[in-house]
């Protein structure tokens, strides 16, 4: 769920959440699995969080969907065999911990950009601690959206949209650091995240984004001005079969069947035969409490991608 708070409160929340986090470079020879959910590192037992489970499965080239269905003994047998094979390719892995739990595993090529790095850069760029932001935060993802109330525009007398910026980051490899356009529809508190010509998605293999941060932010703000025209066009773009169109887009964006049903339920709350209503179905679905922060982010980006397809 998205919560509205000040940037100062976000900083405090992230600091508290990160208090027990630490990183270590671990010899591969020190790693042994008891199961997918628990492992031994240099004689010490650690839980393996879901984010690390997926990364380990990918690193060792064992299908995650297969591992989760295996009995514990077979999970350990598979993982320990393949971690032995991994020793032949590399000596160490970069591991990220949260207290007594392993939260991520990367090669030495990974460059850490933590949430606090991003928040510090925002303060350096001139964002005030009192700035109102919309925050989605869990153990895997931070999505921070900053509306610019002085640039509000109207779709109708009572339907206002506030543009702004979205900054998304993951410390555990769920998504790349992303700076994008954001639009907040006041009427239903929907948020939409849209790519622009100058936005950025930086994989965690360098800190280049930290140098380019101010330039990208300014470019995204400039590009959001094009959003008003696209929204107006979407309200006048007819769709013959909205439900079929939603299903088609969901398939294109690799949205699961369960999540597609959430989108369709959201469509029923504000039905209409235009592309605008299709877009709103995805963005309203992002508010569903059953979705994780990363799943909600995908829904909002899906709405933004559809908006970018609208033609004059």
Backbone as a ProteinNet text record, in pm:
[ID]
protein_1_A
[PRIMARY]
XXXXXXXXXXXXXXXXXXXXXXXXXXXXXXXXXXXXXXXXXXXXXXXXXXXXXXXXXXXXXXXXXXXXXXXXXXXXXXXXXXXXXXXXXXXXXXXXXXXXXXXXXXXXXXXXXXXXXXXXXXXXXXXXXXXXXXXXXXXXXXXXXXXXXXXXXXXXXXXXXXXXXXXXXXXXXXXXXXXXXXXXXXXXXXXXXXXXXXXXXXXXXXXXXXXXXXXXXXXXXXXXXXXXXXXXXXXXXXXXXXXXXXXXXXXXXXXXXXXXXXXXXXXXXXXXXXXXXXXXXXXXXXXXXXXXXXXXXXXXXXXXXXXXXXXX
[TERTIARY]
83.8	0	87.5	38.4	109.8	65.4	161.7	135	189.9	113.8	159.9	228.5	350.1	425.7	527.8	604.8	710.2	837	924.2	1051.9	1132.5	1124.1	1194.6	1148.8	1016.8	962.9	1007.9	1014	1063.2	1205.7	1289.7	1429.6	1438	1358.4	1356.9	1308.9	1207.1	1152.8	1256.3	1324.6	1425.3	1543.9	1586.5	1696.8	1662.1	1540.7	1497.9	1492.4	1439.8	1426.2	1562.4	1662	1794.8	1893.9	1849.4	1941.7	2024.7	1967.3	2037.5	2096.3	2093.6	2147.6	2299.9	2362.6	2507.6	2543.1	2662	2709.8	2841	2862	2989.6	3020.8	3148.6	3193.2	3228.3	3157	3165.1	3232.2	3330.7	3384.5	3274.9	3264	3161.8	3180.5	3304.7	3333.8	3275.3	3239.1	3181.4	3030.2	2967.9	2822	2769.2	2671.3	2607.1	2460.1	2373.2	2228.7	2169	2079.3	1995.9	1863.5	1822.3	1700.3	1703	1596.3	1586.8	1573.5	1520.6	1491.7	1596.8	1695.3	1797.1	1929.3	2037.8	2170.6	2274.1	2389	2501.5	2611	2658.6	2766.9	2878.7	2989.9	3106.4	3068.3	2982.7	2946.3	2832.6	2775.4	2665.3	2538.3	2426.6	2300.5	2226.4	2178.1	2102.8	1972.9	1866.8	1748.3	1774	1702.8	1717.3	1584.1	1581.4	1457.9	1418	1288.5	1242.6	1323.9	1365.3	1444.1	1575.5	1640.5	1765.5	1741.1	1629.9	1598.1	1592.6	1526	1513.7	1650.2	1729.5	1861.3	1952.9	1948	2030.6	1990	1859.6	1811.8	1859.2	1849.9	1896.7	2047.6	2121.6	2267.5	2312.6	2245.6	2284.6	2213.7	2128.1	2058.2	1969	1900.6	1801.6	1665.5	1567.1	1436.6	1375.9	1345.5	1288.6	1156	1074.9	943.9	958.7	1070	1097.7	1140.8	1231.2	1284	1175.5	1083.1	981.7	888.4	881.9	795.1	866.7	999.7	1078.8	1069.5	1080.2	1097.9	1227.7	1237.7	1353.3	1483.8	1484.7	1607.7	1652.9	1557.4	1590.7	1633	1572.8	1618.3	1766.3	1802.3	1940.8	2034	1991.9	2076.2	2103.9	1999.5	2015.7	2105.9	2076.7	2150.4	2297.1	2321.9	2460	2541.5	2476.1	2547.3	2587.2	2493.2	2520.9	2609.3	2607.4	2698.9	2842.4	2859.1	2991.5	3038.6	2946.2	2980.9	3015.1	2946.8	2972.3	3114.3	3166.7	3303	3406.2	3373.2	3465.4	3473.5	3369.9	3362.3	3404.7	3387.9	3421.6	3452.3	3531	3572.4	3478.9	3417.5	3335.4	3204	3110.3	2984.5	2961	2898.8	2866.1	2728.7	2723.8	2599.6	2548	2416.9	2351.3	2262.4	2277.3	2208.2	2113.9	2012.7	1925.3	1923.4	2012.6	2024.6	2071.5	1990.2	2025.1	1966.8	1928.2	1870.7	1952.8	1971	2032.9	1925.4	1946	1842.4	1877.8	2005.3	2043.6	2182.8	2206.1	2336.4	2369.1	2488.5	2531.4	2676.3	2720.2	2861.8	2930.2	3061.3	3136.8	3111.6	3046.4	3015	2907.1	2828.3	2718.5	2771.9	2707.9	2740.1	2618.8	2636.8	2524.8	2483.5	2355.8	2295.4	2176.2	2192.9	2089	1986.1	1873.7	1767.6	1819.1	1903.4	1955.8	2044.9	2114.6	2193.6	2102.4	1988.7	1892.5	1832	1791	1728.8	1827.1	1952.3	2055.7	2076.2	2075.6	2091.8	1974.4	1853.7	1737.6	1755.3	1803.8	1827.4	1934	2038.4	2144.6	2091.9	1995.1	1938.2	1842.7	1802.7	1718.7	1581	1547.6	1419.8	1423.7	1319.2	1313.5	1264.4	1310.2	1261.6	1109.3	1048.2	902.8	824.5	893.3	827.5	732	608.3	511.1	545.3	550.3	579.4	482.4	468.7	390.3	489.5	483.6	583.4	521	582.7	556.8	690	693	819.1	796.2	876.6	880	1023.6	1044.4	1180	1252.7	1178.8	1239.4	1247.3	1156	1144.7	1108.1	1161.6	1113.7	1068.2	943.7	892.5	849	916.1	893.9	841.7	721.9	661.2	639	683	678.2	585.2	462.5	371.4	408.4	390.9	415.6	280.9	226.8	89.8	70	175.7	159.9	147.7	157.8	144.4	21.6	-77.6	-199.3	-271.4	-333.8	-418.3	-549.2	-649.2	-783.3	-819.7	-884.9	-948.3	-1093	-1151.2	-1287.3	-1297.7	-1413.4	-1431.1	-1385.4	-1417.6	-1387.6	-1278	-1213.6	-1113.6	-976.3	-894	-762.9	-650.4	-542.8	-424.3	-302	-220.9	-99	21.3	103.9	225.5	336.7	438.2	553	656.3	738.4	841.4	827	872.6	877.1	1021.3	1066.2	1199.6	1181.7	1222.1	1209.2	1346.8	1365.7	1495.2	1474.9	1561.2	1563.5	1705.8	1720.8	1852	1881.1	1781	1794.7	1768.3	1785.7	1782	1646.2	1539.2	1405.6	1389	1442.7	1436	1554	1579.3	1687.8	1643.5	1740.1	1708.9	1646	1525.3	1448.5	1397.1	1413	1359.4	1264.5	1135.9	1034.4	930.2	844.3	734.7	623.8	554.5	446.8	326.8	207.5	83.1	-12.6	-66.3	-154	-293.7	-389.3	-528.2	-599.2	-634.7	-689.5	-822.6	-906.6	-1043.4	-1047.7	-955.9	-958.3	-824.6	-736.9	-603.5	-521.1	-544.1	-463.3	-330.1	-226.7	-98.1	-58.1	6.2	52	198.4	280.5	422.8	451	508.9	526.8	670.8	722.2	854.3	848.2	960.4	971.3	1096.7	1120.6	1236	1367.8	1365	1490.5	1497.2	1398.6	1403.7	1515.2	1536.7	1651.5	1617.7	1673.5	1667.3	1810.2	1874.4	2015.5	2030.6	2089	2122	2230.4	2234.3	2329.9	2467	2527.9	2663	2757.6	2704.7	2788.4	2710.5	2780	2714.5	2696.5	2689.2	2673.5	2549.2	2442.3	2316.9	2334.8	2424.5	2445.2	2500.8	2581.4	2634.9	2531.1	2447	2349.9	2215.8	2201.6	2074.6	2006.5	2075.3	2007.1	1960.7	2043	2009.5	1888.5	1885.3	1771.9	1643.4	1650.5	1532.8	1474	1559.7	1512.1	1450.8	1510.4	1457	1321.5	1303.6	1175.3	1066.3	1095.8	998.3	955	1050.4	1018.3	927.7	956.7	881.6	739.7	715.1	581	475.7	520	423.6	351.5	410.3	344.4	230.7	230.5	130.5	-10.5	-30.5	-165.2	-232.4	-160.3	-217.8	-253.6	-166.9	-193.6	-315.3	-329.1	-446.8	-575.1	-575.6	-694.3	-728.1	-624.9	-648.5	-704.2	-653	-699.1	-847.2	-898.7	-1041.8	-1129.3	-1068.8	-1144.2	-1109.9	-1031.5	-993.1	-1084	-1175.2	-1272.2	-1207	-1262.9	-1220.7	-1345.6	-1350.6	-1471.6	-1500.4	-1397.5	-1414.9	-1310	-1339.1	-1239.1	-1184.3	-1271.5	-1224.3	-1126.2	-1155.8	-1064.5	-933	-942.1	-821.9	-736.1	-800.1	-727.7	-654.5	-724	-661.7	-541.8	-555.3	-446.8	-325.5	-349.2	-239.1	-174.5	-255.8	-202.2	-109.6	-147.9	-63	67.7	56.2	174	271.1	219.1	303.1	337.6	301.2	330.2	272.1	149.8	75.8	1.2	9.3	-50.4	-201.9	-260	-405.5	-474.6	-418.8	-476.5	-472.4	-359.2	-347	-436.7	-456.1	-545.9	-688.6	-728.1	-861.9	-874.6	-767.5	-768.7	-788.1	-721.7	-736.6	-880.7	-940.1	-1078.3	-1176.1	-1153.2	-1238.7	-1225.5	-1104.1	-1083.4	-1156	-1161.6	-1231.7	-1380.5	-1439	-1581.9	-1616.3	-1518.4	-1542.8	-1558.5	-1504.8	-1516.8	-1518.9	-1630.7	-1640.7	-1655	-1604.1	-1615.5	-1548	-1585.4	-1535.9	-1429.4	-1332.9	-1222	-1090.3	-982.6	-850.6	-820	-874.3	-855.4	-905	-1020.3	-1076.2	-993.3	-934.7	-844.5	-721.2	-665	-547.7	-580.3	-695.4	-733.6	-755	-795.6	-813.2	-680.4	-573.2	-441.6	-391.3	-406.4	-353.9	-435	-566.2	-646.4	-615.9	-587.3	-551.7	-428.1	-340.3	-217.8	-247.3	-367.4	-403.2	-445.8	-460.6	-508	-410.2	-458.7	-368.9	-296.3	-341.5	-276.8	-147.8	-125.5	-7.4	113	229.8	353.5	385.7	485	524.9	573.7	646.9	697.4	584.7	485.5	371.7	287.4	266.7	191.9	265.1	396.6	478.7	462.2	460.8	442.1	306.4	204.6	70.9	69.6	132.2	135.8	218.2	324.2	404.8	330.1	248.7	166.9	70.7	7.8	-80.8	-5.7	118.1	199.5	239.7	269.1	306.3	188.6	69.5	-50	-72.9	-55.9	-72.5	24.2	146.4	245.5	209.7	119.4	77.2	-34	-96.9	-208.3	-157.7	-226.1	-182.6	-284.6	-234.9	-323.2	-384.6
-119.8	0	125.1	229	356.1	444.6	507.7	595.8	734.3	838.3	975.5	1023.3	1076.3	1125.2	1227.5	1282.4	1375.8	1299.4	1363.8	1302.5	1272.9	1360.2	1339.3	1210.6	1185.3	1063.3	940.5	952.3	841.7	806.1	908.5	886.2	811.6	854.2	786.1	642.7	620.6	485.7	393.9	442.9	362.6	334.3	433.2	412	302	307.8	207.5	69	63.7	-63.6	-123.9	-36.3	-81	-101	-81.1	-78	-205.8	-320.6	-447.7	-500.5	-419.9	-463.8	-453.4	-549.4	-542.7	-628.1	-604.4	-675.4	-745.4	-860.4	-931.1	-1003.2	-1009.2	-1091.8	-1228.9	-1332	-1464.8	-1563.5	-1639.6	-1748	-1849.3	-1887.3	-1983.7	-2114.7	-2147.1	-2271.6	-2271.8	-2153.4	-2143.7	-2160.9	-2181.2	-2182	-2324.3	-2358.3	-2489.2	-2474.4	-2544.8	-2529.1	-2643.2	-2605.8	-2703.4	-2720.6	-2616	-2615	-2486.2	-2459.6	-2333.8	-2215.8	-2242	-2134.6	-2118	-2208.1	-2197	-2251.7	-2180.8	-2222.4	-2195.1	-2258.9	-2241.8	-2164.2	-2056.6	-1976.7	-1969.4	-2035	-2036.3	-2080.1	-2182.2	-2237.9	-2167.5	-2064	-1990.3	-2008.8	-2033	-2059.2	-1929.3	-1917.3	-1799.6	-1843.2	-1764.4	-1780	-1722.3	-1773.2	-1723.2	-1661.4	-1528.6	-1458.2	-1486.1	-1468.9	-1497.5	-1427.4	-1302.2	-1230.8	-1303.2	-1353.4	-1426.9	-1564.8	-1626.3	-1757.3	-1750.2	-1648.3	-1634.4	-1606.6	-1518.7	-1486.3	-1608.7	-1687	-1808.1	-1907.5	-1927.9	-2020.2	-1976	-1846.3	-1795	-1811.8	-1780.8	-1789.5	-1932.9	-2029	-2169.3	-2240.2	-2166.4	-2218.2	-2338.2	-2326.3	-2425.2	-2355.2	-2401.7	-2332.5	-2315.4	-2190.7	-2162.7	-2235.5	-2238.8	-2305.5	-2455	-2514	-2654.9	-2670.3	-2582.2	-2592.6	-2582.3	-2488.4	-2467.2	-2587.3	-2670.2	-2788.3	-2911.2	-2901	-3015.2	-3030.2	-3153.4	-3172.2	-3104.6	-3073.3	-3001.7	-3073.5	-3207.3	-3283.4	-3270	-3270.7	-3260.3	-3117.6	-3019.2	-2880.6	-2869.9	-2921.7	-2914	-2988.6	-3105.3	-3185.2	-3109.7	-3052.3	-2975.1	-2854.6	-2775.4	-2651.3	-2677.2	-2778.3	-2806.6	-2862.4	-2937.9	-2985.2	-2866.5	-2775.8	-2665.8	-2557.6	-2543.3	-2446.1	-2498.2	-2630.9	-2688.3	-2658.7	-2663.4	-2630.3	-2481.8	-2399.2	-2254.6	-2224	-2302.7	-2283.3	-2292.6	-2363.8	-2378.7	-2251.8	-2165.6	-2043.7	-1918	-1918.6	-1798.6	-1836.8	-1754.2	-1782.9	-1724	-1607.4	-1537	-1489.5	-1458.4	-1394.6	-1277.6	-1173.4	-1055.6	-1078.9	-1085.9	-1120.9	-1003.9	-985.7	-879.8	-944.9	-897.8	-958.7	-858.9	-913.7	-837.9	-913.8	-875.2	-948.8	-1091.3	-1188.2	-1329.7	-1390.7	-1306.4	-1354.2	-1304.7	-1391.6	-1354.6	-1295.2	-1172	-1108.8	-1100.4	-1114.6	-1108.1	-1166.3	-1218.8	-1272.9	-1224	-1163.7	-1111.5	-1150.3	-1130.6	-1142.4	-1012.2	-1009.5	-890.1	-774.4	-801.7	-695.4	-600.6	-647.5	-568.4	-445.6	-332.4	-209.2	-169.3	-164.4	-134.8	11.8	35.1	168	149.9	188.3	166.5	279.3	252.7	353.7	483.7	472.8	594.1	673.6	606.3	676.9	764.5	707.6	779.7	897.6	872.9	978.1	1091.6	1056.9	1158.8	1243.8	1179.5	1252.8	1347.4	1306.9	1394.9	1520.9	1504.4	1620.8	1711.8	1652.3	1731.5	1808	1751.2	1814.9	1928.5	1938	2049.8	2013	1883.9	1844	1873.5	1935.9	1971.4	1852.3	1840.2	1732.9	1733.8	1852	1863.8	1829.9	1795.3	1763.8	1646.8	1660.5	1551.9	1448.4	1321.7	1214.1	1098.6	1014.7	891.4	775.4	693.4	588.6	449.7	360.6	216.8	152.3	79.1	25.8	-110.4	-207.9	-336	-386.9	-511.2	-564	-572.2	-558.5	-576.3	-449.1	-354.7	-240.1	-113.9	0	131.7	206.9	253.6	339.1	470.1	577.5	709.7	802.2	858.2	944.5	1084	1184.1	1322.6	1403.2	1430.7	1512.6	1659.8	1729.9	1874.4	1944.7	1985.2	2036.7	2165	2239.7	2364.8	2342.6	2217.4	2189.9	2104.7	2108.8	2029.6	2068.5	1968.6	1997.3	1918.8	1957.9	1900.8	1820.2	1704.9	1631.3	1675.4	1718.4	1772.3	1863.1	1915.4	2010.3	1952.8	1823.2	1763.4	1657.7	1645.2	1538.9	1601.4	1605.4	1669.3	1565.5	1595.4	1510.5	1595.2	1543.7	1612.8	1538.2	1602.6	1537.3	1542.7	1464.6	1464	1364.1	1316.9	1219.5	1095.3	983.2	857.3	808.1	768.7	710	573.7	469.1	332.4	269.8	191.6	128.2	-4.2	-97.5	-224	-251.4	-289.6	-326.6	-475.2	-549.3	-695.4	-747.7	-661.9	-709.2	-727.5	-676.4	-691.8	-602.7	-481.2	-390.1	-294.4	-232.5	-134.8	-2.1	79.7	215.3	289.9	343.3	403.1	540.1	636.9	771.7	797.3	817.9	824.1	931.4	956.7	1051.2	985	1066.2	1017.7	1108.8	1049	1126.6	1072.4	1163.4	1126	1180.3	1089.9	1129.9	1143.2	1265.4	1293.8	1223.3	1216.4	1166.6	1026.4	940.2	802.3	761.6	857.7	836.8	733.8	726.4	637.4	703.5	622.7	672	602.2	674.9	618.5	655.8	558.5	581.8	562	663.7	662.6	692.9	618.3	647.8	775.5	848.4	966.3	951.4	1047.6	1040.6	1051.5	1101.1	1124.5	1050.8	964.8	897.7	793.9	730.5	641.4	518.9	404.3	280.2	225.7	234	198.7	69.3	-31.6	-153.2	-122.8	-204.3	-180.4	-238.8	-182.9	-224.6	-103.9	14.5	133.5	237.7	345.1	454.7	576.1	550.7	658.2	742.1	677.1	747.9	855.1	831.9	930.2	1061.4	1051.4	1171.4	1238.2	1157.6	1209.6	1244	1218.8	1233.3	1367.9	1480.8	1610.3	1631.8	1594.3	1613.7	1531.1	1405.9	1318.8	1370.1	1410	1462.9	1582.7	1676.1	1796	1759.8	1663.3	1621.3	1554.7	1471.4	1404.8	1506.5	1602.8	1707.7	1781.5	1813.6	1882.4	1796.7	1667.3	1578.5	1551.2	1564.3	1536.3	1629.2	1740.4	1833.7	1773.7	1670.2	1605.7	1514.6	1480.8	1388.1	1439.9	1569.2	1625.1	1597.7	1619.5	1597.2	1450	1360	1217.2	1172.6	1224.7	1190.9	1235.7	1356.8	1408.1	1322.6	1281	1195.9	1060.5	1005.3	873.6	874.6	988.3	996.5	998.1	1023.3	1030.4	916.5	820.2	705.1	587.7	550.7	444.4	305.9	219.8	79.7	-6	-92.5	-171.4	-271.8	-337.9	-440.7	-421.5	-338.4	-307.3	-429.2	-526.1	-642.9	-725	-743.6	-815.6	-739.2	-607.5	-523.5	-535.3	-538.7	-556.3	-689.7	-795	-928.1	-929.6	-863.8	-857.7	-784.1	-670.2	-594.4	-672.8	-739	-816.8	-926.8	-990.1	-1093	-1031.8	-913.6	-845.3	-807.1	-765.5	-721.7	-835.4	-959.3	-1077.9	-1067	-1018.5	-1009.5	-1140.8	-1196.3	-1327	-1323.6	-1441.4	-1451.2	-1394.4	-1422.3	-1370.3	-1217.6	-1160.9	-1015.2	-954.8	-1026.1	-977.7	-966.1	-1059.5	-1052.3	-929.5	-893	-771.4	-649.3	-648	-536.5	-528.9	-642.2	-642.4	-595.5	-637.3	-589.6	-438.1	-386.8	-242.1	-170.8	-232.7	-173.2	-158.4	-257.2	-250.9	-132.2	-81.2	32.8	163.3	167.1	287.1	243.7	188.9	132.4	241.9	211.6	302.5	241.9	288.6	228.8	316.4	363.6	441.5	385.7	426	381.7	436.2	551	608.1	511.9	448.9	357	229.1	185.5	70.1	104.2	221.9	267.3	274.2	331	346.1	212.8	110.5	-22.5	-74.3	-54.8	-100.7	-18.5	113.8	197.2	182	162	140.3	3.2	-95	-228.4	-223.2	-126.6	-113.3	-86.1	-40.3	-11.3	-135.7	-248.1	-369.5	-410.1	-429.7	-457.3	-591.2	-680.1	-810.5	-802.7	-690.2	-676.6	-626.6	-676.9	-626.4	-492.1	-423.2	-292.8	-306.6	-413.5	-431.8	-465.8	-542.9	-576	-451.7	-369	-244.5	-152.1	-147	-66.5	-113.8	-245.8	-299.8	-259.2	-258.4	-217.7	-71.1	13.9	156.7	182.1	106.1	120.6	67.2	-37.5	-88.6	20.1	89.9	200.6	308.3	337.6	438.1	396.6	267.3	218.2	226.7	192.6	204.8	350.3	440.7	584.2	627.5	576.4	616.8	565.5	465.9	411.2	493.9	579.7	658.5	754.9	757	840.4	950.7	1065.3	1177.4	1159.5
0	0	0	-67.9	-73.2	41.9	108.5	220.9	190.8	224.8	206	333.1	318.8	434	386.1	477.2	438.2	403.8	327.8	294.1	420.3	519	646.3	714.1	709.5	769.9	692.7	560.1	477.6	517.6	535.1	572	705.3	801.2	930.8	919.3	837	817.7	753.8	651.8	582.1	674.3	753.2	848.1	947.7	1000.7	1097.8	1034	910.5	840	805	785.8	741.6	855.7	977.7	1092.5	1105.7	1071.9	1089.2	958.2	852.8	724.2	721.7	659.3	637.4	516.5	462	343.3	374.2	310.6	322.5	191.7	158.6	47.8	104.1	57.2	117.1	20.2	67.6	-15.8	-49.1	-173.8	-214.6	-138.6	-106.5	-33.6	108	160.3	295.4	297	180.3	170.7	152.5	236.6	225.3	264.5	192	209.8	291.8	385.3	455.5	381.9	312.3	231.4	151.3	77.7	5	100.9	221.4	315.5	424.5	430.1	535.8	484.8	522.7	479.3	586.6	571.1	662.7	590.8	653.4	597.1	700.4	669.5	758.4	900.3	908.1	1038.1	1108.8	1047.9	1108.9	1025.9	1090.7	1022	991.5	867.4	822.9	755.2	778.2	697	558.2	459	321.6	280.8	268.8	235.8	91	56.7	-80.3	-188.5	-164.9	-265.3	-293	-188	-204.4	-264.7	-231.4	-288.5	-440.9	-493	-639.1	-702.6	-638.2	-692.1	-692.5	-585.4	-577.3	-685.1	-702.1	-805.5	-943.9	-970.6	-1100.5	-1115.8	-1009.7	-1015.1	-1039.9	-975.3	-987.4	-1102.3	-1172.5	-1290.5	-1255.3	-1142.8	-1101.7	-1102.6	-1180	-1185.5	-1046.6	-1011.7	-879.4	-860.7	-967	-959.2	-927.9	-971.2	-940.1	-793.9	-750.7	-614.3	-508.4	-526.3	-422.6	-409.4	-513.5	-507.1	-450.6	-437.2	-389.3	-237.2	-186.6	-42	3.1	130.9	184.3	151.1	166.4	142.1	-3	-95.5	-237.5	-272.8	-206	-225	-189.1	-71.8	-26.1	-119.6	-165.1	-255.3	-385.2	-444.2	-567.5	-547.6	-445.1	-422.4	-387.5	-306.6	-267.6	-384.4	-471.6	-590.6	-677.8	-701	-794.4	-733.4	-600.9	-540.5	-551	-551	-573.9	-716.4	-812.7	-950.7	-963.6	-884.6	-888.2	-840.6	-749	-699.2	-810.8	-917	-1029	-1113.5	-1101.3	-1182.9	-1108.3	-976.3	-899	-754.6	-690.8	-553.3	-449.1	-481.3	-381.6	-440.6	-351.9	-387.5	-291.8	-342.6	-261.2	-199.3	-67.9	1.9	84.6	81.5	158.2	264.4	386.2	499.4	566.7	630.1	720.2	851.7	942.5	1067.9	1041.4	1080.7	1064.9	937.9	843.9	717.8	599.4	501.6	375.2	286.3	238.2	156.8	9.2	-27.5	-168.2	-187.2	-308.4	-346.7	-486.7	-502.1	-632	-657.7	-781.3	-811.7	-771.6	-780.5	-744.5	-841.5	-954.1	-1050.2	-996.9	-902	-845.9	-772.1	-793.4	-721.4	-637.2	-507.7	-418.2	-427.6	-453.7	-440.3	-346.8	-222.7	-122.7	-125	-59.9	-53.6	7.5	110.3	174.2	79.2	-12.2	-113.8	-199.2	-238.3	-323	-246.1	-122	-42.2	-13.6	11.8	34.1	-89.9	-206	-331.7	-355.3	-315.3	-328.6	-243.8	-121.1	-34.6	-95	-149.7	-212.2	-332.8	-401.1	-520	-483.8	-359.1	-317.6	-266.2	-261.8	-202.7	-52.8	-2.2	138.4	222	345.6	432.4	449.1	435.8	452.3	325.5	216.3	90.2	107.6	56.2	60.5	-46	-6.8	-100.9	-77.8	-180	-169.4	-165.7	-61.9	-42.2	-45.9	-125.5	-118	-80.9	28.7	78.4	141.3	97.9	166.2	165.9	198.7	210.8	76.9	-33.8	-165.1	-248	-228.7	-319.8	-243.1	-287.3	-246.4	-371.1	-370.4	-477.9	-413.5	-453	-394.1	-503.1	-483.9	-584.8	-526.2	-601.4	-553.8	-644.7	-600.4	-681.4	-675.9	-787.7	-793.6	-806.6	-692.4	-687	-768.3	-788.9	-862.8	-1013.8	-1059.8	-1202.2	-1232.4	-1145.8	-1163.8	-1293.4	-1357.9	-1474.8	-1461.8	-1540.4	-1529.2	-1653	-1627.9	-1737	-1752.2	-1642.5	-1641	-1519.2	-1491.8	-1382	-1249	-1225.1	-1095	-1100.1	-1213.6	-1230.4	-1254.4	-1148.8	-1155.8	-1152.1	-1221.8	-1221.5	-1186.4	-1094.4	-1052.4	-1108.8	-1191.5	-1241.3	-1137.4	-1158.9	-1068.3	-1115.2	-1022.2	-1056.8	-969.7	-1022.9	-948.9	-945.2	-826.7	-811.4	-746.4	-817.5	-767.3	-753.3	-646.7	-624.2	-550.6	-579.4	-505.6	-460.7	-335.8	-283	-300.9	-352.8	-362.3	-503.2	-603.6	-741.3	-804.1	-740.2	-798.3	-919.5	-914.4	-1027.9	-1024.1	-1139.2	-1149.3	-1089.1	-1049	-1005.4	-1122.4	-1102.2	-1211.6	-1172.6	-1261.8	-1243.3	-1359.9	-1329.2	-1433.5	-1401.7	-1498.7	-1477.8	-1395.9	-1317	-1230.5	-1244.8	-1246.9	-1253.1	-1146.6	-1067.1	-956.2	-981.9	-994.9	-1019.4	-884.2	-848.5	-716.3	-693.1	-795.5	-781.6	-722.2	-763.6	-715	-653.5	-632.1	-574.6	-651.1	-782.7	-866.6	-900.5	-910.3	-957.1	-1085.3	-1174.1	-1301.2	-1320.3	-1359	-1382.4	-1529.6	-1591.7	-1736.5	-1773.3	-1869.5	-1922	-2005.1	-2008.8	-2094	-2179.2	-2264.1	-2354.3	-2279.7	-2156.1	-2083.6	-1950.3	-1923.1	-1793.2	-1794	-1681.9	-1670.4	-1586.5	-1628.9	-1552.8	-1549.4	-1434.6	-1422.5	-1343.2	-1407.2	-1335.5	-1232	-1127.4	-1019.5	-1054.4	-1160.3	-1195.9	-1200.8	-1170.7	-1157.8	-1078.5	-1040	-968.2	-1058.8	-1189.5	-1287.5	-1259.9	-1217.4	-1192	-1085	-988.3	-882.9	-938.1	-1044.5	-1109.7	-1199.7	-1262.2	-1358.7	-1294.8	-1166.6	-1094.6	-1120.3	-1099.4	-1119.8	-1263.1	-1359.4	-1499.9	-1540.3	-1495.6	-1529	-1464.5	-1337.9	-1269.4	-1344.1	-1381	-1450.6	-1585.7	-1654.2	-1783.1	-1771.1	-1668.1	-1647.8	-1616.7	-1530.9	-1498.5	-1625.4	-1711.1	-1836.2	-1924.7	-1932.8	-2021	-1971.2	-1840.3	-1788.5	-1847.3	-1902	-1960.9	-2080.8	-2141.9	-2254.8	-2210.3	-2080.4	-2030.4	-2039.7	-2018	-2021.5	-2155.4	-2264.5	-2397.6	-2416.5	-2372.8	-2390.3	-2309.2	-2187	-2107.3	-2177.6	-2230.3	-2298.4	-2419.4	-2494.6	-2611.5	-2569.2	-2457.4	-2412	-2377.3	-2328	-2293.7	-2418.2	-2534.9	-2660.8	-2755.8	-2705.7	-2787.8	-2755.8	-2847.7	-2818.9	-2815.9	-2732.5	-2723.3	-2734.7	-2834.6	-2860.5	-2750.2	-2701.2	-2598	-2489.3	-2389.1	-2285.9	-2212.7	-2178.8	-2104.5	-2187.1	-2313	-2401.6	-2416.7	-2423.4	-2434.5	-2309	-2192.3	-2065.4	-2065	-2107.8	-2112.8	-2206.3	-2319.9	-2417.7	-2361.3	-2297.8	-2238	-2123.9	-2041.6	-1929.5	-1979.7	-2088.3	-2147	-2198	-2261.2	-2314.3	-2204.1	-2087.9	-1977	-1880.8	-1917.8	-1837.2	-1696.8	-1691.2	-1566	-1545.4	-1425.6	-1397.9	-1410.9	-1421	-1432.6	-1308.6	-1192	-1068.2	-1066	-1108	-1111.3	-1218.7	-1329.6	-1435.7	-1384	-1298.6	-1239.5	-1150.3	-1081.5	-999.2	-1088	-1204.2	-1298.9	-1348.3	-1380.1	-1430.5	-1322.9	-1199	-1090.1	-1074.4	-1092	-1084	-1198	-1314.4	-1428.3	-1398	-1329.5	-1298.1	-1207.5	-1133.1	-1045.4	-1122.7	-1244.4	-1327.7	-1474.5	-1515.2	-1649.1	-1755	-1871.3	-1983.9	-2105.4	-2222.2	-2346.3	-2411.4	-2330.5	-2385.5	-2332.9	-2397.1	-2352.7	-2213.3	-2180	-2047.2	-1940	-1963.1	-1864.7	-1854.1	-1962.7	-1958.8	-1875.3	-1899.5	-1823.2	-1674.9	-1642.3	-1502.3	-1433.1	-1508.7	-1449.4	-1395.7	-1471	-1426.2	-1308	-1314.8	-1207.3	-1078.8	-1092.3	-971.4	-912	-995.5	-946.1	-857.7	-883.4	-804	-656.6	-626.2	-487.4	-410	-480.2	-412.6	-302.5	-179.7	-67	-76.7	-164.1	-177.5	-258.2	-327.7	-412.3	-332.2	-365.5	-306.5	-368.8	-311.6	-366.5	-510.3	-540.1	-676.5	-773	-728.6	-815.5	-843.6	-741.1	-760.2	-856.6	-844.1	-934.5	-1079	-1099.5	-1234.9	-1292	-1207.4	-1253.4	-1296.6	-1217	-1249.7	-1375.8	-1392.9	-1514.5	-1636.4	-1616.5	-1726.7	-1775	-1679.2	-1716.5	-1792.3	-1748.8	-1816.6	-1956.4	-1973.7	-2106.3	-2202.4	-2152.4	-2237.9	-2275.9	-2180.1	-2210	-2319.7	-2317	-2418.7	-2557.1	-2563.5	-2692	-2757.6	-2678.6	-2729.8	-2838.1	-2950	-3062.6	-3090.4	-3130.5	-3161.5	-3300
[MASK]
++++++++++++++++++++++++++++++++++++++++++++++++++++++++++++++++++++++++++++++++++++++++++++++++++++++++++++++++++++++++++++++++++++++++++++++++++++++++++++++++++++++++++++++++++++++++++++++++++++++++++++++++++++++++++++++++++++++++++++++++++++++++++++++++++++++++++++++++++++++++++++++++++++++++++++++++++++++++

